[in-house]
């Protein structure tokens, strides 16, 4: 029974990992640009949630969509203001561009909010329930289910709609997309917007049960990179499977060996998978 | 000159120090089928890419119905009624046949029209209908060429550019491909076909242009070019006594 509890906790956190990692994999797949600021996007979303709650007294039903919209805008602005320009430069400029952005976001937040740990009130969504022997924290359950639905929704948007088809067309072959009449720029801006909106939702959901600090993005970014590598670059279903897997492995490691070791185990498994399948678990060879 | 749908004058395309084409001129009138001939590397693909807007001309003119389209990006040019079935097909291999076709209708921005054209293309190329739910990457070479043509037709173009529609295909498939092009011709669609296989192209074409190392060197009615010993000897490597009537 304890094991079921551990797996459930891991699954719920893993769904949130899957959501923000889907954003990273979308941006990566669209234009082969690594967004090193991805973890810091999540961090910004956590602060958006915190401010919306404390200063504007908005509940999660408002601050989650608000964070999604704010981060969508941030993604679009970052594309037009930074990415579009550094993409014309050498690969190092691309890497340093988003890395520099990460530092700016992180240290600007540190400057404004200091390094103090913040958090939203515990049990914002209600008291812990026990159902069939399982301890259910409403904040984690809501976060996990919402993240799962949105990740699947993103996949359906990409694979079942005309807009998704155009996005993927630009991702696959920019010139061929232009040949069928698609303007690549708005599609790439949209990919950044959607990718960042994923971090917006995920960050606001994580804020329900996680501490908030300017450097929280670092560890989240590492998780996102592991998830994207495991799931295959550019694959949303891959990110979903890998995100859930990482969440469950972390949870099991904390339970069996101790919380301090969970990162080590995740990274060892990560290297092991890359050793045997460099294209990722669901990636194409 | 005034009745030209497309007119290319003294086109030059340089890629840095490399010269793609240095001086190509051609004209396509409404309802015509024009062949653009030349050996591998003569610059045929560069000419088509410069017309459709995938590469920028460094000199010369590209006029579409009298207005300059030189240097405009491809997504703007295809909106004006030109479409290209490119070399190597450039399909979206991870998307389905139907998705590829629907993407072709992007310039129309009209769902109803898209559905009508989809039915039309399926009727014209029934193999694509059979395969509509398959990923484009699972198609055979001939089917991919069909899909490239079908995708270009989905924008209801008034001029269809075809880059080496016979390249890499088995003879029977090539023959079928050209039968399809003949149908398009009979329906009144204007075609500009870049080809290395001269006999095929001149068989369907009204007129032809020959380019060599990036320059226009010969032009004329298709039957004259087909008989021209110069064409056969210099560019096409066909024996003089096999000239088609």
Interface residues (C-beta under 8 A of the other chain):
Chain A: X162 X165 X166 X168 X169 X172 X173 X175 X176 X177 X178 X179 X180 X181 X182 X183 X184
Chain B: X52 X53 X54 X73 X74 X75 X78 X79 X83 X84 X86 X90 X91 X92 X93 X94 X95 X99 X102 X103 X104 X106 X107 X151 X154 X155
